Amino acid sequence: MVHITAQNMKSVHQPYFQAENVLIYKNNILEVDSIPNNSIDLIVTSPPYNVDIHYNSLNDALSYEDYLIFMQKWMEKCFDLSKNEGRFLLNIPLDKNKGGQRSVGADVTNIAKDIGWKYHSTIVWNEGNISRRTAWGSWMSASAPYVIAPVELILVLYKDSWKKTGGSRKNDITRQEFMDWTNGIWTFNGQNKKGAGGHPAAFPIELPKRCIKLFSFIGDTILDPFLGSGSTLIAASIHNRKGIGIDIDKNYCDIAIRRLKKEAKIDENNLF
Ligand SMILES: C[S@@+](CC[C@H](N)C(=O)[O-])C[C@H]1O[C@@H](n2cnc3c(N)ncnc32)[C@H](O)[C@@H]1O
């Protein structure tokens, strides 16, 4: 039996960490109730991929059907949290190859659209990771070959209106960055575990950095509902946006805080 104490309540409903322009909640995204609806300008996130990664606090090997139900629930929650002009940059796999072939990218896009998210486009992230190539199916035979694309997707979705009229309208993207990043094939390496403080499934800071500079104004509020090692909040902080992060796992929240202090020079004494 779980005894609800004042300390437990505090740890779930109050920020686990608070600093200038940074808030972290140690909680389940489905249970967060401290973030007002219609308050988020940009969501940048990468949910669990359901590929049996050994996270501390999570079963990452649900049935595909249960996984899609989970995806639907948290994307609904994020829809409510988003402003009408809010954008949603969702990093997901293109396909799932383990335990049966699945069109994850297409299925999640359809669920997002059913919720009400509007589709803008898809960025293809070329991770350049061919080392994962272990399964060929039928080697050099048309019998049953496997085709695996070493890429991930970043879906570009929005709530209601694509054109941003609110916010500071101040940009910090350079001419070259704008030209390069509006080409929807992004090529940069994935993140190793060591560089992410030991987190097993981080994306590199380059990913949220590009999303934030291309799709938000200076001073906007950025949310990552699956904070992990804190990559999104580090990029938000370095680029003068406000950042809110949620992770169900205490150890990952602690990794994110350590990285924020080191890599974004966050000072805990200056409150959000
Ligand atoms: C793919 S990782 C995110 C990694 C992150 N983008 C980074 O760069 O470090 C997914 C994270 O979601 C967290 N998580 C899983 N289920 C959650 C839930 N229901 N609510 C909040 N966090 C959850 C896991 O603990 C894990 O850290």
The ligand as an ORCA input file, in Angstrom:
! r2SCAN-3c Opt
* xyz 0 1
  C      13.440      8.784    -25.088
  S      13.673      9.297    -23.436
  C      13.825     11.056    -23.630
  C      15.257     11.483    -23.771
  C      15.471     12.978    -23.903
  N      14.960     13.484    -25.180
  C      16.954     13.301    -23.780
  O      17.518     13.910    -24.707
  O      17.572     12.909    -22.782
  C      12.085      9.125    -22.698
  C      11.994      9.561    -21.242
  O      10.610      9.556    -20.870
  C      10.509      9.210    -19.501
  N       9.115      8.756    -19.316
  C       8.571      7.588    -19.703
  N       7.252      7.557    -19.434
  C       6.943      8.750    -18.881
  C       5.727      9.335    -18.438
  N       4.573      8.674    -18.470
  N       5.767     10.611    -17.949
  C       6.949     11.287    -17.903
  N       8.131     10.771    -18.304
  C       8.127      9.529    -18.798
  C      11.591      8.147    -19.296
  O      11.974      8.072    -17.929
  C      12.703      8.678    -20.225
  O      13.654      9.448    -19.519
*
